[in-house]
C-alpha cells in the first residue's frame, strides 16, 4: 500500500475509534448488498469466532 492510502501514525499500532467505526460501516454495507463473505464476517465477529480470510475479498 502506498503512503497516500495510509497516513503515517508514528508509534500508534491500534486503529482509532473512527477507523474502527468506518470499517464496521463498510462491512455492514457490503453485507447489506449481498456479500456472503461480509455476512459471514459479521456473524463470526458478533459471536467472537476467529476469522479466516484467506482468499475472500470483503
Jmol script that loads the backbone (N, CA, C; Angstrom):
load data "model"
ATOM      1  N   UNK A   1       0.843  -1.171   0.000  1.00  0.00           N
ATOM      2  CA  UNK A   1       0.000   0.000   0.000  1.00  0.00           C
ATOM      3  C   UNK A   1       0.892   1.239   0.000  1.00  0.00           C
ATOM      4  N   UNK A   2       0.354   2.283  -0.467  1.00  0.00           N
ATOM      5  CA  UNK A   2       1.141   3.492  -0.573  1.00  0.00           C
ATOM      6  C   UNK A   2       0.964   4.372   0.650  1.00  0.00           C
ATOM      7  N   UNK A   3       1.873   5.303   0.790  1.00  0.00           N
ATOM      8  CA  UNK A   3       1.806   6.245   1.902  1.00  0.00           C
ATOM      9  C   UNK A   3       0.541   7.093   1.824  1.00  0.00           C
ATOM     10  N   UNK A   4       0.095   7.420   0.617  1.00  0.00           N
ATOM     11  CA  UNK A   4      -1.088   8.255   0.462  1.00  0.00           C
ATOM     12  C   UNK A   4      -2.344   7.531   0.949  1.00  0.00           C
ATOM     13  N   UNK A   5      -2.392   6.215   0.773  1.00  0.00           N
ATOM     14  CA  UNK A   5      -3.559   5.449   1.180  1.00  0.00           C
ATOM     15  C   UNK A   5      -3.647   5.311   2.697  1.00  0.00           C
ATOM     16  N   UNK A   6      -2.505   5.226   3.361  1.00  0.00           N
ATOM     17  CA  UNK A   6      -2.472   5.079   4.813  1.00  0.00           C
ATOM     18  C   UNK A   6      -1.498   6.098   5.395  1.00  0.00           C
ATOM     19  N   UNK A   7      -2.006   7.175   5.982  1.00  0.00           N
ATOM     20  CA  UNK A   7      -1.105   8.172   6.540  1.00  0.00           C
ATOM     21  C   UNK A   7      -0.276   7.598   7.688  1.00  0.00           C
ATOM     22  N   UNK A   8       0.909   8.114   7.855  1.00  0.00           N
ATOM     23  CA  UNK A   8       1.800   7.674   8.913  1.00  0.00           C
ATOM     24  C   UNK A   8       1.240   8.086  10.258  1.00  0.00           C
ATOM     25  N   UNK A   9       1.273   7.161  11.219  1.00  0.00           N
ATOM     26  CA  UNK A   9       0.737   7.454  12.531  1.00  0.00           C
ATOM     27  C   UNK A   9       1.796   7.377  13.619  1.00  0.00           C
ATOM     28  N   UNK A  10       3.026   7.252  13.263  1.00  0.00           N
ATOM     29  CA  UNK A  10       4.067   7.157  14.277  1.00  0.00           C
ATOM     30  C   UNK A  10       4.032   5.810  14.967  1.00  0.00           C
ATOM     31  N   UNK A  11       4.042   5.821  16.314  1.00  0.00           N
ATOM     32  CA  UNK A  11       4.107   4.582  17.078  1.00  0.00           C
ATOM     33  C   UNK A  11       2.741   3.967  17.364  1.00  0.00           C
ATOM     34  N   UNK A  12       1.676   4.624  16.950  1.00  0.00           N
ATOM     35  CA  UNK A  12       0.338   4.102  17.208  1.00  0.00           C
ATOM     36  C   UNK A  12       0.110   2.834  16.397  1.00  0.00           C
ATOM     37  N   UNK A  13      -0.184   1.738  17.084  1.00  0.00           N
ATOM     38  CA  UNK A  13      -0.376   0.465  16.406  1.00  0.00           C
ATOM     39  C   UNK A  13      -1.851   0.152  16.180  1.00  0.00           C
ATOM     40  N   UNK A  14      -2.696   0.530  17.115  1.00  0.00           N
ATOM     41  CA  UNK A  14      -4.119   0.220  17.003  1.00  0.00           C
ATOM     42  C   UNK A  14      -4.841   1.285  16.188  1.00  0.00           C
ATOM     43  N   UNK A  15      -5.915   0.878  15.509  1.00  0.00           N
ATOM     44  CA  UNK A  15      -6.705   1.865  14.766  1.00  0.00           C
ATOM     45  C   UNK A  15      -7.472   2.773  15.734  1.00  0.00           C
ATOM     46  N   UNK A  16      -7.810   3.943  15.263  1.00  0.00           N
ATOM     47  CA  UNK A  16      -8.593   4.868  16.073  1.00  0.00           C
ATOM     48  C   UNK A  16     -10.052   4.396  16.115  1.00  0.00           C
ATOM     49  N   UNK A  17     -10.836   4.955  17.012  1.00  0.00           N
ATOM     50  CA  UNK A  17     -12.255   4.601  17.090  1.00  0.00           C
ATOM     51  C   UNK A  17     -12.976   4.923  15.787  1.00  0.00           C
ATOM     52  N   UNK A  18     -12.615   6.047  15.188  1.00  0.00           N
ATOM     53  CA  UNK A  18     -13.235   6.427  13.915  1.00  0.00           C
ATOM     54  C   UNK A  18     -12.899   5.428  12.809  1.00  0.00           C
ATOM     55  N   UNK A  19     -11.663   4.950  12.787  1.00  0.00           N
ATOM     56  CA  UNK A  19     -11.272   3.961  11.782  1.00  0.00           C
ATOM     57  C   UNK A  19     -12.021   2.641  11.991  1.00  0.00           C
ATOM     58  N   UNK A  20     -12.182   2.234  13.237  1.00  0.00           N
ATOM     59  CA  UNK A  20     -12.913   1.000  13.538  1.00  0.00           C
ATOM     60  C   UNK A  20     -14.380   1.160  13.153  1.00  0.00           C
ATOM     61  N   UNK A  21     -14.964   2.292  13.486  1.00  0.00           N
ATOM     62  CA  UNK A  21     -16.366   2.555  13.145  1.00  0.00           C
ATOM     63  C   UNK A  21     -16.551   2.540  11.624  1.00  0.00           C
ATOM     64  N   UNK A  22     -15.625   3.143  10.901  1.00  0.00           N
ATOM     65  CA  UNK A  22     -15.706   3.169   9.441  1.00  0.00           C
ATOM     66  C   UNK A  22     -15.577   1.758   8.862  1.00  0.00           C
ATOM     67  N   UNK A  23     -14.717   0.943   9.445  1.00  0.00           N
ATOM     68  CA  UNK A  23     -14.554  -0.436   8.965  1.00  0.00           C
ATOM     69  C   UNK A  23     -15.835  -1.241   9.190  1.00  0.00           C
ATOM     70  N   UNK A  24     -16.462  -1.084  10.357  1.00  0.00           N
ATOM     71  CA  UNK A  24     -17.739  -1.760  10.624  1.00  0.00           C
ATOM     72  C   UNK A  24     -18.799  -1.302   9.634  1.00  0.00           C
ATOM     73  N   UNK A  25     -18.835  -0.003   9.359  1.00  0.00           N
ATOM     74  CA  UNK A  25     -19.811   0.528   8.400  1.00  0.00           C
ATOM     75  C   UNK A  25     -19.602  -0.073   7.015  1.00  0.00           C
ATOM     76  N   UNK A  26     -18.345  -0.170   6.570  1.00  0.00           N
ATOM     77  CA  UNK A  26     -18.057  -0.775   5.262  1.00  0.00           C
ATOM     78  C   UNK A  26     -18.471  -2.241   5.241  1.00  0.00           C
ATOM     79  N   UNK A  27     -18.217  -2.950   6.338  1.00  0.00           N
ATOM     80  CA  UNK A  27     -18.578  -4.357   6.421  1.00  0.00           C
ATOM     81  C   UNK A  27     -20.092  -4.531   6.392  1.00  0.00           C
ATOM     82  N   UNK A  28     -20.814  -3.703   7.134  1.00  0.00           N
ATOM     83  CA  UNK A  28     -22.280  -3.770   7.132  1.00  0.00           C
ATOM     84  C   UNK A  28     -22.855  -3.427   5.759  1.00  0.00           C
ATOM     85  N   UNK A  29     -22.272  -2.446   5.102  1.00  0.00           N
ATOM     86  CA  UNK A  29     -22.731  -2.065   3.767  1.00  0.00           C
ATOM     87  C   UNK A  29     -22.525  -3.215   2.784  1.00  0.00           C
ATOM     88  N   UNK A  30     -21.359  -3.844   2.847  1.00  0.00           N
ATOM     89  CA  UNK A  30     -21.083  -4.976   1.964  1.00  0.00           C
ATOM     90  C   UNK A  30     -22.050  -6.121   2.250  1.00  0.00           C
ATOM     91  N   UNK A  31     -22.331  -6.380   3.515  1.00  0.00           N
ATOM     92  CA  UNK A  31     -23.273  -7.445   3.867  1.00  0.00           C
ATOM     93  C   UNK A  31     -24.677  -7.113   3.370  1.00  0.00           C
ATOM     94  N   UNK A  32     -25.064  -5.860   3.487  1.00  0.00           N
ATOM     95  CA  UNK A  32     -26.401  -5.443   3.056  1.00  0.00           C
ATOM     96  C   UNK A  32     -26.583  -5.555   1.545  1.00  0.00           C
ATOM     97  N   UNK A  33     -25.488  -5.454   0.807  1.00  0.00           N
ATOM     98  CA  UNK A  33     -25.585  -5.556  -0.651  1.00  0.00           C
ATOM     99  C   UNK A  33     -25.448  -6.999  -1.145  1.00  0.00           C
ATOM    100  N   UNK A  34     -25.361  -7.953  -0.209  1.00  0.00           N
ATOM    101  CA  UNK A  34     -25.379  -9.354  -0.587  1.00  0.00           C
ATOM    102  C   UNK A  34     -24.051 -10.079  -0.538  1.00  0.00           C
ATOM    103  N   UNK A  35     -23.027  -9.476   0.016  1.00  0.00           N
ATOM    104  CA  UNK A  35     -21.728 -10.145   0.093  1.00  0.00           C
ATOM    105  C   UNK A  35     -21.788 -11.276   1.126  1.00  0.00           C
ATOM    106  N   UNK A  36     -21.619 -12.500   0.652  1.00  0.00           N
ATOM    107  CA  UNK A  36     -21.663 -13.660   1.536  1.00  0.00           C
ATOM    108  C   UNK A  36     -20.510 -13.614   2.531  1.00  0.00           C
ATOM    109  N   UNK A  37     -19.323 -13.249   2.073  1.00  0.00           N
ATOM    110  CA  UNK A  37     -18.179 -13.205   2.977  1.00  0.00           C
ATOM    111  C   UNK A  37     -18.336 -12.105   4.028  1.00  0.00           C
ATOM    112  N   UNK A  38     -18.952 -10.980   3.659  1.00  0.00           N
ATOM    113  CA  UNK A  38     -19.190  -9.915   4.639  1.00  0.00           C
ATOM    114  C   UNK A  38     -20.201 -10.375   5.684  1.00  0.00           C
ATOM    115  N   UNK A  39     -21.244 -11.071   5.246  1.00  0.00           N
ATOM    116  CA  UNK A  39     -22.216 -11.626   6.191  1.00  0.00           C
ATOM    117  C   UNK A  39     -21.556 -12.621   7.129  1.00  0.00           C
ATOM    118  N   UNK A  40     -20.721 -13.487   6.587  1.00  0.00           N
ATOM    119  CA  UNK A  40     -20.013 -14.470   7.413  1.00  0.00           C
ATOM    120  C   UNK A  40     -19.087 -13.775   8.404  1.00  0.00           C
ATOM    121  N   UNK A  41     -18.410 -12.731   7.958  1.00  0.00           N
ATOM    122  CA  UNK A  41     -17.517 -11.992   8.848  1.00  0.00           C
ATOM    123  C   UNK A  41     -18.288 -11.332   9.977  1.00  0.00           C
ATOM    124  N   UNK A  42     -19.439 -10.736   9.665  1.00  0.00           N
ATOM    125  CA  UNK A  42     -20.252 -10.107  10.707  1.00  0.00           C
ATOM    126  C   UNK A  42     -20.717 -11.127  11.739  1.00  0.00           C
ATOM    127  N   UNK A  43     -21.152 -12.292  11.276  1.00  0.00           N
ATOM    128  CA  UNK A  43     -21.596 -13.342  12.204  1.00  0.00           C
ATOM    129  C   UNK A  43     -20.436 -13.802  13.074  1.00  0.00           C
ATOM    130  N   UNK A  44     -19.296 -14.062  12.454  1.00  0.00           N
ATOM    131  CA  UNK A  44     -18.135 -14.531  13.210  1.00  0.00           C
ATOM    132  C   UNK A  44     -17.672 -13.490  14.228  1.00  0.00           C
ATOM    133  N   UNK A  45     -17.649 -12.226  13.829  1.00  0.00           N
ATOM    134  CA  UNK A  45     -17.227 -11.178  14.751  1.00  0.00           C
ATOM    135  C   UNK A  45     -18.229 -11.006  15.897  1.00  0.00           C
ATOM    136  N   UNK A  46     -19.510 -11.085  15.584  1.00  0.00           N
ATOM    137  CA  UNK A  46     -20.538 -10.927  16.614  1.00  0.00           C
ATOM    138  C   UNK A  46     -20.486 -12.066  17.631  1.00  0.00           C
ATOM    139  N   UNK A  47     -20.115 -13.259  17.173  1.00  0.00           N
ATOM    140  CA  UNK A  47     -20.044 -14.414  18.061  1.00  0.00           C
ATOM    141  C   UNK A  47     -18.636 -14.666  18.578  1.00  0.00           C
ATOM    142  N   UNK A  48     -17.729 -13.743  18.271  1.00  0.00           N
ATOM    143  CA  UNK A  48     -16.327 -13.796  18.732  1.00  0.00           C
ATOM    144  C   UNK A  48     -15.610 -15.074  18.307  1.00  0.00           C
ATOM    145  N   UNK A  49     -15.873 -15.477  17.066  1.00  0.00           N
ATOM    146  CA  UNK A  49     -15.168 -16.607  16.460  1.00  0.00           C
ATOM    147  C   UNK A  49     -14.004 -16.048  15.655  1.00  0.00           C
ATOM    148  N   UNK A  50     -12.925 -16.817  15.527  1.00  0.00           N
ATOM    149  CA  UNK A  50     -11.805 -16.337  14.704  1.00  0.00           C
ATOM    150  C   UNK A  50     -12.198 -16.269  13.223  1.00  0.00           C
ATOM    151  N   UNK A  51     -11.614 -15.311  12.530  1.00  0.00           N
ATOM    152  CA  UNK A  51     -11.873 -15.148  11.104  1.00  0.00           C
ATOM    153  C   UNK A  51     -10.721 -15.733  10.316  1.00  0.00           C
ATOM    154  N   UNK A  52     -11.041 -16.437   9.246  1.00  0.00           N
ATOM    155  CA  UNK A  52     -10.029 -16.976   8.344  1.00  0.00           C
ATOM    156  C   UNK A  52     -10.320 -16.417   6.971  1.00  0.00           C
ATOM    157  N   UNK A  53      -9.735 -15.276   6.662  1.00  0.00           N
ATOM    158  CA  UNK A  53      -9.987 -14.591   5.390  1.00  0.00           C
ATOM    159  C   UNK A  53      -8.834 -14.830   4.430  1.00  0.00           C
ATOM    160  N   UNK A  54      -8.628 -16.076   4.036  1.00  0.00           N
ATOM    161  CA  UNK A  54      -7.511 -16.420   3.181  1.00  0.00           C
ATOM    162  C   UNK A  54      -7.653 -15.867   1.778  1.00  0.00           C
ATOM    163  N   UNK A  55      -8.755 -16.162   1.137  1.00  0.00           N
ATOM    164  CA  UNK A  55      -8.892 -15.750  -0.262  1.00  0.00           C
ATOM    165  C   UNK A  55     -10.210 -15.012  -0.503  1.00  0.00           C
ATOM    166  N   UNK A  56     -10.780 -14.440   0.535  1.00  0.00           N
ATOM    167  CA  UNK A  56     -12.042 -13.738   0.360  1.00  0.00           C
ATOM    168  C   UNK A  56     -11.806 -12.255   0.349  1.00  0.00           C
ATOM    169  N   UNK A  57     -12.526 -11.579  -0.506  1.00  0.00           N
ATOM    170  CA  UNK A  57     -12.461 -10.124  -0.568  1.00  0.00           C
ATOM    171  C   UNK A  57     -13.794  -9.583  -0.081  1.00  0.00           C
ATOM    172  N   UNK A  58     -13.763  -8.810   0.970  1.00  0.00           N
ATOM    173  CA  UNK A  58     -14.995  -8.268   1.552  1.00  0.00           C
ATOM    174  C   UNK A  58     -15.285  -6.924   0.967  1.00  0.00           C
TER     175      UNK A  58
END
end "model"
wireframe off; spacefill off
backbone 0.3
color backbone group
